[in-house]
Amino acid sequence: MNTLPDDSTLIELSLADYSDTDIARMYGVTQQAVTKRLAAMNIQRRGAKGASSIVARYLPWDISGRDDVKRLNNQAAYTGLRYFIREKLEGRLTPRGEFAVGVFKRNLMKGFVVDFDDAEGFVYRERRKEDGNLVVRWPSGQAGLTEDVLRVLVWDQDSGESGDA
């Protein structure tokens, strides 16, 4: 019978953004076993206090109270944006994150930005002049475009990499 690693290793994997399913596969156990063990350590995965809330502080849209928040969190444009932000903040990604941010950057290179539409959710739209070097379409008149936000949401188009403002 396979077993999970010690608590510190399990916490490290969780913080490295490995899903419960990924961890379960690594150790030959069920996803439920991983979830139960993390819950016993009072570690909340995903949701309002997880990765999405870290991303939310850099974005002009608040999706936290929406009925379709799970659908929105799983959209490709938002997933790529989330990993783009994590890469800027932490400098490291899981293989899943590297794939998602690679797709995201290819869309940026094709001339797209992420926008939010109430009906469609997070979508790629053609870049406009007013988007500048941002990876998102910041709503006109929306407050919150601080230096800290710019540091995370600016795309260095010349190098094809994320860059500081």
ZAKEKOL-465248 format. One record per residue (C-alpha): residue in one letter; x, y, z. Coordinates in pm, 1 decimal, always signed. Layout:
REM residues N
NODE, A, X, Y, Z $
...
***
This chain:
REM residues 165
NODE, M, +0.0, +0.0, +0.0 $
NODE, N, +135.3, +343.6, -96.0 $
NODE, T, +146.9, +632.9, +147.8 $
NODE, L, +163.1, +1009.9, +136.0 $
NODE, P, +483.5, +1197.4, +221.4 $
NODE, D, +540.9, +1370.4, +554.4 $
NODE, D, +341.6, +1686.3, +630.5 $
NODE, S, +617.4, +1931.1, +535.1 $
NODE, T, +664.6, +1770.1, +191.4 $
NODE, L, +291.1, +1764.5, +134.7 $
NODE, I, +263.9, +2133.2, +226.6 $
NODE, E, +556.3, +2215.8, -3.8 $
NODE, L, +387.5, +2038.9, -296.9 $
NODE, S, +60.6, +2214.9, -219.8 $
NODE, L, +231.0, +2555.8, -215.3 $
NODE, A, +408.2, +2469.6, -541.3 $
NODE, D, +58.7, +2455.6, -695.5 $
NODE, Y, +44.0, +2083.1, -754.9 $
NODE, S, -318.2, +1975.3, -755.0 $
NODE, D, -443.3, +1710.6, -513.6 $
NODE, T, -472.0, +1479.0, -814.4 $
NODE, D, -109.8, +1546.6, -917.7 $
NODE, I, +14.2, +1471.5, -565.6 $
NODE, A, -198.7, +1156.3, -547.7 $
NODE, R, -45.5, +1028.0, -871.4 $
NODE, M, +307.8, +1096.9, -743.9 $
NODE, Y, +251.0, +878.9, -439.8 $
NODE, G, +8.6, +621.9, -577.5 $
NODE, V, -282.3, +720.0, -354.3 $
NODE, T, -628.3, +862.1, -417.0 $
NODE, Q, -701.6, +1230.1, -463.7 $
NODE, Q, -941.6, +1203.9, -169.8 $
NODE, A, -657.2, +1086.7, +56.0 $
NODE, V, -455.2, +1396.3, -33.8 $
NODE, T, -750.9, +1628.9, +15.1 $
NODE, K, -835.5, +1470.9, +352.2 $
NODE, R, -476.2, +1497.0, +476.4 $
NODE, L, -447.0, +1862.9, +371.5 $
NODE, A, -783.1, +1940.2, +532.3 $
NODE, A, -662.0, +1778.4, +856.2 $
NODE, M, -374.9, +2030.9, +851.3 $
NODE, N, -627.5, +2313.4, +791.1 $
NODE, I, -490.1, +2383.5, +443.7 $
NODE, Q, -755.7, +2527.6, +218.4 $
NODE, R, -705.4, +2463.2, -150.2 $
NODE, R, -827.2, +2699.3, -419.9 $
NODE, G, -1134.4, +2915.8, -381.1 $
NODE, A, -1155.1, +3259.7, -225.7 $
NODE, K, -839.9, +3230.2, -16.4 $
NODE, G, -628.7, +3044.0, -273.9 $
NODE, A, -446.5, +3135.1, -592.3 $
NODE, S, -745.0, +3321.0, -731.5 $
NODE, S, -738.1, +3580.9, -452.8 $
NODE, I, -368.6, +3648.5, -521.3 $
NODE, V, -451.2, +3717.7, -884.9 $
NODE, A, -761.1, +3921.2, -796.4 $
NODE, R, -562.4, +4197.3, -628.3 $
NODE, Y, -397.3, +4276.4, -964.9 $
NODE, L, -713.1, +4278.4, -1176.6 $
NODE, P, -992.6, +4531.7, -1229.5 $
NODE, W, -1268.1, +4268.3, -1217.9 $
NODE, D, -1415.9, +4109.7, -906.1 $
NODE, I, -1562.1, +3768.2, -981.4 $
NODE, S, -1562.9, +3634.9, -624.6 $
NODE, G, -1939.1, +3668.3, -565.0 $
NODE, R, -2056.5, +3534.9, -898.8 $
NODE, D, -2260.4, +3216.4, -933.3 $
NODE, D, -2035.0, +3103.8, -1220.1 $
NODE, V, -1701.4, +3164.9, -1045.8 $
NODE, K, -1590.9, +2802.2, -1095.9 $
NODE, R, -1650.6, +2827.0, -1472.4 $
NODE, L, -1462.8, +3157.3, -1486.6 $
NODE, N, -1167.6, +3021.1, -1287.5 $
NODE, N, -1132.0, +2736.2, -1536.7 $
NODE, Q, -1134.6, +2944.4, -1854.9 $
NODE, A, -812.3, +2919.3, -2054.8 $
NODE, A, -752.5, +3296.0, -2073.2 $
NODE, Y, -787.8, +3331.0, -1695.3 $
NODE, T, -575.5, +3023.5, -1625.3 $
NODE, G, -296.2, +3161.4, -1842.7 $
NODE, L, -327.0, +3504.6, -1682.4 $
NODE, R, -315.1, +3350.4, -1335.2 $
NODE, Y, +4.7, +3160.9, -1415.9 $
NODE, F, +154.8, +3467.5, -1587.6 $
NODE, I, +103.1, +3661.3, -1263.5 $
NODE, R, +241.3, +3376.1, -1053.0 $
NODE, E, +550.3, +3362.2, -1274.7 $
NODE, K, +604.7, +3735.3, -1226.2 $
NODE, L, +559.0, +3711.9, -849.6 $
NODE, E, +731.6, +3382.4, -772.9 $
NODE, G, +953.8, +3312.1, -1074.2 $
NODE, R, +872.4, +2941.4, -1077.6 $
NODE, L, +590.6, +2729.6, -1212.3 $
NODE, T, +477.5, +2370.5, -1215.7 $
NODE, P, +482.8, +2190.4, -1551.8 $
NODE, R, +108.8, +2256.0, -1578.4 $
NODE, G, +172.1, +2625.2, -1510.8 $
NODE, E, +452.9, +2640.4, -1766.1 $
NODE, F, +220.4, +2498.1, -2030.2 $
NODE, A, -61.8, +2741.7, -1945.2 $
NODE, V, +165.8, +3046.1, -1941.6 $
NODE, G, +322.6, +2933.3, -2270.4 $
NODE, V, -19.1, +2932.3, -2438.1 $
NODE, F, -95.4, +3267.5, -2275.9 $
NODE, K, +228.0, +3426.3, -2403.4 $
NODE, R, +166.8, +3293.5, -2754.9 $
NODE, N, -169.3, +3472.0, -2750.3 $
NODE, L, +3.6, +3791.5, -2635.0 $
NODE, M, +253.7, +3758.7, -2920.1 $
NODE, K, -36.4, +3720.6, -3163.8 $
NODE, G, -162.7, +4060.8, -3048.1 $
NODE, F, -426.9, +3969.3, -2790.9 $
NODE, V, -504.1, +4084.5, -2436.6 $
NODE, V, -736.3, +3934.1, -2177.0 $
NODE, D, -1068.2, +4108.3, -2131.0 $
NODE, F, -1367.7, +4028.4, -1915.3 $
NODE, D, -1719.1, +4012.4, -2054.6 $
NODE, D, -2011.9, +3959.1, -1818.2 $
NODE, A, -2164.9, +3688.9, -2039.8 $
NODE, E, -1853.3, +3524.2, -2190.4 $
NODE, G, -1616.7, +3560.3, -1897.5 $
NODE, F, -1242.6, +3588.3, -1960.1 $
NODE, V, -1168.4, +3612.4, -2330.8 $
NODE, Y, -882.9, +3707.4, -2559.0 $
NODE, R, -944.7, +4027.6, -2756.8 $
NODE, E, -730.9, +4201.9, -3017.3 $
NODE, R, -493.2, +4450.9, -2858.6 $
NODE, R, -586.2, +4818.0, -2900.9 $
NODE, K, -356.6, +5117.9, -2879.6 $
NODE, E, -506.9, +5216.0, -2543.1 $
NODE, D, -411.1, +4873.1, -2400.8 $
NODE, G, -46.3, +4974.9, -2420.2 $
NODE, N, +176.7, +4696.9, -2289.0 $
NODE, L, -78.2, +4558.7, -2043.5 $
NODE, V, -175.1, +4192.7, -2072.8 $
NODE, V, -535.0, +4283.8, -1979.8 $
NODE, R, -777.3, +4540.2, -2114.2 $
NODE, W, -807.1, +4779.3, -1819.2 $
NODE, P, -1156.5, +4934.5, -1813.4 $
NODE, S, -1160.9, +5305.4, -1891.5 $
NODE, G, -1189.2, +5510.8, -1573.4 $
NODE, Q, -1122.7, +5208.2, -1348.4 $
NODE, A, -902.1, +5292.2, -1050.6 $
NODE, G, -627.4, +5068.1, -920.6 $
NODE, L, -364.6, +5081.6, -1194.0 $
NODE, T, -80.7, +5132.3, -944.5 $
NODE, E, +293.8, +5081.7, -990.4 $
NODE, D, +264.0, +4741.8, -823.4 $
NODE, V, -11.5, +4637.4, -1064.0 $
NODE, L, +183.9, +4765.8, -1363.3 $
NODE, R, +490.9, +4570.5, -1251.8 $
NODE, V, +287.0, +4249.6, -1275.1 $
NODE, L, +62.9, +4317.0, -1575.9 $
NODE, V, +307.9, +4469.8, -1825.2 $
NODE, W, +418.3, +4264.1, -2127.5 $
NODE, D, +754.6, +4337.0, -2287.6 $
NODE, Q, +651.5, +4286.6, -2650.5 $
NODE, D, +1001.8, +4329.8, -2789.8 $
NODE, S, +1151.4, +4039.3, -2598.1 $
NODE, G, +839.4, +3823.2, -2590.0 $
NODE, E, +879.2, +3793.8, -2214.6 $
NODE, S, +712.0, +3958.2, -1919.2 $
NODE, G, +892.0, +4272.0, -1814.0 $
NODE, D, +884.5, +4547.8, -1556.7 $
NODE, A, +707.8, +4875.9, -1625.0 $
***
